[in-house]
Amino acid sequence: MDVATARWLVSDAAGPALRAAAAEADPGSLGAATRLRALVEPDQAAAVLDQVALRRRAVAKLGHRAENLFLTADGLEQATRWPVAARRAARLAATGATRVADLGCGLGVDALALQDAGLHVIAVERDEVTAVLAQANLGTEVLVGDVTDLWPQLAASDPDLAVFADPARRTGAGRSWRVEDLSPPWPFVEALLDGTRPACVKLGPGVPHSLIPDTVEAEWVSDAGSVVECALWAGPGARPGRRAAIVDGVELADTGRPSAGVGAIEEYLYEPDGAVVRAGLVDEFAGLVKAHRIADGIAYLSAPWDQPTPFATVFAVREVLPFDEQVLRAWVRERGVGTLEIKKRGLEFDPAALRRRLRPRGRGVATLVVTPTRDGARVLVCGRAGPAQSLPD
């Protein structure tokens, strides 16, 4: 989409075409394109049909707000899920900040959450087309330019200005999790976290711990089963050196619990959420539910009780089998298993390829967890855990 089409798209002139596109059952169909081209120019027809398709896709990520937002495919991919953006905005507002610069605002989703939290947002975006769409989404001016040029002026003009940054993580080959590919570059991003003002930087969840300064707080955030980001905090309200996992809005923080130790496979298996693993809090979580690891360096935990928790999926261990394909193939065949889930940690093999080789057939359903244990590689036949058990005192 070019700038002229973007400006038309957000104008009142595009309203009838957008409504016509929204009435299409399949905005990607040839028939929809033909009908829209009878109303507007081809590039405009493509733009409104794309908007309808993107808005429908965005509902899962942004909820009802997606219905009225102007989107791009790349912008939607990088946009924060709404519950995560809202929680972050509330925390930033709790620092006492009243104004915040959103550096690299993209389509403005985080800025919308910040506005909802009562903050005045100064949004900056380098890409002119994206800035046009963000300005329409926010209902306020978006500064167009490179944040490395504009931030020094903004910071100097308002010492109390908070800052939020979501560096772009895309290259010509697609989305990247490498810090070297951040835009703006990492030295600039790191300087925002100098502690002189409330600051939050959103990074990919794979950021190496070694890169995170000891002077900032880090939160690995999981939403609806996916680890979506690592948020770095500095300035008022931040606790330097603290590491936490946030799972669907619930927090697990490092309190310095000792190592969980390694023990036998008990009646229940705990698979910690990815945010707990990324944050390095497996031992912390193990202490919380009084479980132990089943092998050194492996995040699977075991205990004789089922303690429902937002921080892990709990499985009942029904059988323990050797990691032997002939044994597994016979087990699958004898039990008529046709729906087979294979999970693994700490072993090098392709679960999808193994599943094919096991030739599942029938109506049975099973989950196999392949993992190192203190007695060697084992396959745990698991099912979802039942009623909760009380923890020992």
C-alpha positions as CSV (number, residue, x, y, z in Angstrom):
1,M,0.0,0.0,0.0
2,D,1.3,3.4,-0.9
3,V,0.9,6.6,1.1
4,A,-1.9,8.0,-1.1
5,T,-3.9,4.8,-0.8
6,A,-3.4,4.8,3.0
7,R,-4.6,8.4,3.3
8,W,-7.7,7.5,1.2
9,L,-8.3,4.4,3.3
10,V,-8.5,6.3,6.6
11,S,-10.7,9.1,5.1
12,D,-14.5,9.3,5.0
13,A,-14.4,8.7,1.3
14,A,-13.4,5.1,1.9
15,G,-16.4,4.4,4.2
16,P,-18.8,3.0,1.5
17,A,-16.2,0.7,0.1
18,L,-15.2,-0.6,3.5
19,R,-18.8,-1.3,4.4
20,A,-19.2,-3.2,1.1
21,A,-16.0,-5.2,1.7
22,A,-17.2,-6.0,5.2
23,A,-20.4,-7.5,3.7
24,E,-18.3,-10.0,1.7
25,A,-18.2,-13.6,3.1
26,D,-14.8,-14.2,1.5
27,P,-12.9,-10.9,1.0
28,G,-10.1,-12.8,-0.7
29,S,-12.3,-14.2,-3.5
30,L,-12.2,-13.2,-7.1
31,G,-15.9,-12.3,-6.9
32,A,-15.3,-9.9,-4.0
33,A,-12.5,-8.2,-5.9
34,T,-14.8,-7.8,-9.0
35,R,-17.6,-6.3,-7.0
36,L,-15.4,-3.8,-5.2
37,R,-13.6,-2.7,-8.4
38,A,-17.0,-1.7,-9.6
39,L,-17.1,0.8,-6.8
40,V,-13.5,2.1,-6.5
41,E,-10.1,2.0,-8.2
42,P,-8.3,-1.5,-8.2
43,D,-5.7,-0.4,-5.6
44,Q,-8.4,1.0,-3.4
45,A,-10.5,-2.2,-3.7
46,A,-7.5,-4.3,-2.8
47,A,-6.9,-2.1,0.3
48,V,-10.4,-2.3,1.7
49,L,-10.6,-6.0,1.1
50,D,-7.3,-6.5,2.8
51,Q,-8.5,-4.5,5.8
52,V,-11.6,-6.6,6.2
53,A,-9.5,-9.8,6.1
54,L,-6.9,-8.4,8.5
55,R,-9.6,-7.2,10.9
56,R,-11.2,-10.6,11.0
57,R,-7.9,-12.2,11.7
58,A,-7.0,-9.7,14.3
59,V,-10.0,-10.4,16.5
60,A,-8.2,-13.3,18.2
61,K,-5.3,-11.0,19.1
62,L,-7.0,-7.7,19.7
63,G,-10.6,-8.5,20.5
64,H,-13.5,-6.2,19.5
65,R,-11.1,-3.3,18.9
66,A,-9.9,-5.0,15.7
67,E,-13.3,-4.2,14.0
68,N,-12.3,-0.5,13.6
69,L,-8.5,-0.5,13.4
70,F,-6.5,0.1,10.2
71,L,-4.0,-2.7,9.9
72,T,-1.1,-4.2,7.8
73,A,0.0,-7.8,7.8
74,D,3.4,-7.1,9.2
75,G,2.0,-4.6,11.7
76,L,-0.5,-7.1,13.0
77,E,2.1,-9.8,13.3
78,Q,4.2,-7.5,15.6
79,A,1.3,-6.0,17.5
80,T,1.0,-6.9,21.1
81,R,-1.9,-9.0,22.2
82,W,-4.5,-6.8,23.9
83,P,-4.4,-8.3,27.4
84,V,-0.6,-8.0,27.5
85,A,-0.7,-4.4,26.2
86,A,-3.3,-3.5,28.8
87,R,-1.4,-5.0,31.7
88,R,1.8,-3.3,30.6
89,A,0.0,0.1,30.2
90,A,-1.5,-0.2,33.7
91,R,2.0,-0.9,35.2
92,L,3.5,2.1,33.4
93,A,0.6,4.3,34.6
94,A,1.2,3.1,38.2
95,T,4.7,4.6,38.1
96,G,3.0,8.1,38.3
97,A,3.9,8.9,34.7
98,T,1.4,11.1,32.9
99,R,3.1,11.3,29.5
100,V,4.8,8.6,27.5
101,A,6.7,8.4,24.2
102,D,6.0,5.3,22.2
103,L,9.1,5.0,20.0
104,G,8.3,2.9,16.9
105,C,4.5,2.8,17.6
106,G,3.7,0.6,14.6
107,L,-0.1,0.5,14.2
108,G,-0.6,2.0,17.6
109,V,-1.9,-1.0,19.6
110,D,0.3,-0.3,22.6
111,A,-0.4,3.4,22.3
112,L,-4.1,2.7,22.5
113,A,-3.6,0.7,25.7
114,L,-1.5,3.5,27.1
115,Q,-4.3,6.0,26.2
116,D,-6.8,3.8,27.9
117,A,-4.6,3.8,31.0
118,G,-4.9,7.6,31.1
119,L,-1.5,8.5,29.7
120,H,-0.9,11.1,27.1
121,V,1.0,9.4,24.3
122,I,3.6,10.9,21.9
123,A,3.8,8.3,19.1
124,V,6.7,8.1,16.8
125,E,6.9,5.9,13.6
126,R,9.5,5.8,10.9
127,D,7.3,4.3,8.1
128,E,5.0,6.8,6.6
129,V,2.2,4.4,5.6
130,T,2.2,2.8,9.0
131,A,2.1,6.3,10.6
132,V,-0.9,7.3,8.6
133,L,-2.8,4.2,9.8
134,A,-1.6,4.6,13.4
135,Q,-2.7,8.2,13.4
136,A,-6.2,7.1,12.4
137,N,-6.2,4.4,15.0
138,L,-5.1,6.8,17.8
139,G,-7.0,9.9,16.8
140,T,-3.9,11.9,17.5
141,E,-0.8,13.1,15.6
142,V,2.0,10.6,15.0
143,L,5.4,12.0,14.5
144,V,7.1,10.6,11.4
145,G,10.8,10.0,11.6
146,D,13.7,8.0,13.0
147,V,13.4,7.5,16.7
148,T,17.2,7.9,17.2
149,D,16.8,11.4,15.8
150,L,13.6,12.4,17.6
151,W,14.1,10.9,21.0
152,P,16.9,13.2,22.2
153,Q,14.7,16.2,21.5
154,L,11.7,14.7,23.2
155,A,13.7,13.6,26.3
156,A,15.3,17.0,26.6
157,S,12.0,18.8,26.4
158,D,10.4,16.8,29.2
159,P,12.5,15.1,31.9
160,D,9.5,13.4,33.3
161,L,8.5,11.8,30.0
162,A,8.2,8.0,30.3
163,V,9.2,5.9,27.3
164,F,8.0,2.7,25.7
165,A,9.8,1.0,22.8
166,D,9.0,-2.1,20.7
167,P,12.0,-2.4,18.4
168,A,11.2,-3.8,14.9
169,R,12.4,-7.4,14.6
170,R,12.1,-8.0,10.9
171,T,14.7,-8.5,8.2
172,G,14.4,-9.1,4.5
173,A,14.1,-12.8,5.3
174,G,11.1,-12.2,7.7
175,R,10.8,-11.9,11.4
176,S,14.0,-12.2,13.4
177,W,14.7,-12.8,17.1
178,R,18.4,-11.8,16.8
179,V,19.2,-8.7,18.8
180,E,21.6,-7.7,16.1
181,D,18.6,-7.2,13.8
182,L,16.7,-4.8,16.1
183,S,15.7,-1.4,14.7
184,P,16.5,0.9,16.4
185,P,19.8,-0.8,17.3
186,W,20.5,-2.4,20.7
187,P,22.9,0.3,22.0
188,F,20.1,2.9,21.6
189,V,17.5,0.6,23.1
190,E,19.7,-0.2,26.1
191,A,20.3,3.5,26.7
192,L,16.6,4.0,27.2
193,L,16.9,1.8,30.3
194,D,19.3,4.0,32.1
195,G,16.9,4.4,35.0
196,T,16.4,8.2,34.7
197,R,12.7,7.8,33.8
198,P,10.0,5.1,33.7
199,A,10.9,2.9,30.8
200,C,9.8,-0.3,29.2
201,V,11.2,-2.1,26.2
202,K,9.4,-5.1,24.6
203,L,11.8,-7.7,23.2
204,G,11.3,-11.2,21.8
205,P,11.1,-14.0,24.4
206,G,14.3,-15.5,23.1
207,V,16.5,-12.7,24.2
208,P,19.6,-14.1,25.9
209,H,19.8,-13.6,29.7
210,S,23.5,-12.5,29.2
211,L,22.3,-9.5,27.2
212,I,19.9,-8.2,29.9
213,P,21.6,-5.5,32.1
214,D,21.6,-6.3,35.8
215,T,20.2,-2.9,36.4
216,V,16.8,-3.7,34.8
217,E,13.8,-5.9,35.7
218,A,12.8,-8.6,33.2
219,E,9.4,-10.2,32.7
220,W,8.8,-13.1,30.3
221,V,5.1,-12.9,29.3
222,S,2.9,-15.8,28.2
223,D,-0.6,-15.4,26.9
224,A,-3.1,-18.2,26.1
225,G,-0.3,-20.8,26.0
226,S,2.3,-18.8,23.9
227,V,5.3,-17.0,25.2
228,V,5.0,-13.7,23.5
229,E,7.6,-11.3,24.8
230,C,10.3,-10.3,27.3
231,A,9.6,-6.9,28.8
232,L,12.5,-5.0,30.3
233,W,11.7,-2.3,32.9
234,A,13.8,0.5,34.4
235,G,13.3,3.6,36.4
236,P,10.6,4.3,39.1
237,G,8.7,1.1,40.0
238,A,11.3,-1.3,38.5
239,R,13.2,-3.7,40.7
240,P,16.8,-4.1,39.3
241,G,17.9,-7.7,38.8
242,R,14.4,-9.1,39.3
243,R,13.2,-11.9,37.0
244,A,9.6,-12.9,36.6
245,A,7.2,-15.0,34.5
246,I,3.8,-13.6,33.8
247,V,1.3,-16.3,32.7
248,D,-2.1,-15.0,31.6
249,G,-1.7,-12.0,34.0
250,V,-0.5,-14.1,37.0
251,E,3.1,-13.5,38.2
252,L,5.8,-15.9,39.4
253,A,8.9,-14.1,40.6
254,D,12.3,-15.3,41.7
255,T,12.6,-15.6,45.5
256,G,15.9,-17.5,45.4
257,R,14.5,-21.0,46.1
258,P,17.2,-23.7,46.1
259,S,17.6,-26.2,43.3
260,A,14.7,-28.7,43.1
261,G,16.9,-31.7,42.9
262,V,16.3,-34.8,40.8
263,G,14.0,-37.6,41.8
264,A,11.9,-40.5,40.6
265,I,8.9,-40.3,38.2
266,E,5.9,-40.0,40.4
267,E,2.2,-40.1,39.7
268,Y,2.1,-36.6,38.1
269,L,4.2,-34.7,35.6
270,Y,4.4,-30.9,35.5
271,E,5.3,-29.2,32.2
272,P,6.1,-25.6,33.2
273,D,4.8,-22.8,30.9
274,G,7.3,-21.5,28.5
275,A,7.5,-18.2,30.3
276,V,8.6,-20.0,33.5
277,V,11.3,-21.8,31.5
278,R,12.5,-18.7,29.7
279,A,12.7,-16.8,32.9
280,G,14.9,-19.5,34.5
281,L,12.3,-20.1,37.2
282,V,11.8,-23.9,37.0
283,D,13.3,-24.4,40.4
284,E,11.2,-21.5,41.8
285,F,8.1,-23.2,40.5
286,A,9.1,-26.6,41.6
287,G,9.4,-25.3,45.2
288,L,6.0,-23.8,44.9
289,V,4.3,-27.1,44.1
290,K,6.8,-29.2,46.0
291,A,8.0,-31.1,42.9
292,H,11.4,-32.3,41.7
293,R,13.1,-32.5,38.3
294,I,13.2,-35.9,36.6
295,A,16.6,-35.2,35.1
296,D,19.3,-32.6,35.5
297,G,18.7,-29.6,33.2
298,I,15.3,-30.9,32.1
299,A,12.2,-28.7,32.8
300,Y,9.8,-31.6,33.4
301,L,8.9,-31.9,37.1
302,S,7.2,-34.7,39.0
303,A,5.3,-35.1,42.3
304,P,2.9,-37.5,43.9
305,W,0.1,-34.9,43.8
306,D,-1.7,-32.7,41.3
307,Q,-1.7,-29.1,42.2
308,P,-3.6,-27.1,39.5
309,T,-1.5,-24.0,38.6
310,P,-1.5,-21.3,35.9
311,F,2.3,-21.9,35.6
312,A,2.2,-25.5,34.2
313,T,0.2,-28.2,32.5
314,V,-0.2,-31.2,34.8
315,F,-0.4,-34.7,33.5
316,A,-1.2,-38.0,35.2
317,V,1.5,-40.5,34.5
318,R,-0.2,-43.8,33.5
319,E,2.7,-45.9,32.3
320,V,6.5,-45.6,31.8
321,L,8.0,-47.2,28.7
322,P,11.5,-47.6,27.3
323,F,12.4,-45.3,24.5
324,D,12.4,-48.1,21.9
325,E,10.5,-47.7,18.7
326,Q,9.5,-51.3,18.4
327,V,8.1,-51.3,21.9
328,L,6.2,-48.0,21.2
329,R,4.9,-49.3,17.9
330,A,3.5,-52.4,19.6
331,W,2.0,-50.3,22.4
332,V,0.3,-48.0,19.9
333,R,-1.0,-50.9,17.9
334,E,-2.3,-53.0,20.8
335,R,-4.2,-50.0,22.3
336,G,-5.7,-48.8,19.0
337,V,-4.3,-45.3,19.3
338,G,-5.1,-43.1,16.4
339,T,-4.7,-39.7,17.9
340,L,-1.2,-39.5,19.2
341,E,0.6,-36.4,20.7
342,I,4.3,-36.6,21.3
343,K,6.2,-34.2,23.5
344,K,9.9,-34.1,24.2
345,R,12.7,-32.3,25.9
346,G,16.4,-32.9,26.0
347,L,16.6,-35.5,23.2
348,E,17.3,-35.0,19.5
349,F,14.6,-36.4,17.3
350,D,11.7,-35.2,15.3
351,P,8.4,-35.9,17.1
352,A,6.4,-35.7,13.8
353,A,8.6,-38.2,12.1
354,L,8.5,-40.6,15.1
355,R,4.7,-40.3,15.1
356,R,4.6,-41.4,11.5
357,R,6.8,-44.3,12.2
358,L,4.6,-45.5,15.1
359,R,1.7,-45.7,12.6
360,P,-1.2,-44.7,14.8
361,R,-4.5,-46.3,13.8
362,G,-7.8,-46.5,15.7
363,R,-10.0,-44.5,18.0
364,G,-7.7,-44.3,21.0
365,V,-6.1,-41.0,22.2
366,A,-2.7,-40.8,23.9
367,T,0.0,-38.3,24.9
368,L,3.6,-39.6,25.0
369,V,6.3,-37.6,26.8
370,V,9.8,-38.6,25.7
371,T,12.4,-37.3,28.1
372,P,15.7,-38.1,29.9
373,T,15.3,-39.4,33.4
374,R,17.8,-40.3,36.0
375,D,17.5,-43.9,34.7
376,G,18.0,-42.9,31.1
377,A,15.6,-42.0,28.3
378,R,12.0,-43.0,29.0
379,V,8.5,-42.5,27.4
380,L,5.8,-41.4,29.8
381,V,2.2,-42.3,28.8
382,C,0.3,-39.3,30.1
383,G,-3.3,-38.0,30.5
384,R,-4.6,-34.7,31.7
385,A,-4.6,-34.7,35.5
386,G,-7.9,-35.1,37.5
387,P,-9.1,-33.6,40.8
388,A,-6.5,-31.6,42.8
389,Q,-4.6,-33.3,45.6
390,S,-3.6,-31.5,48.8
391,L,0.1,-30.6,49.1
392,P,1.9,-31.9,52.2
393,D,2.7,-29.4,55.0
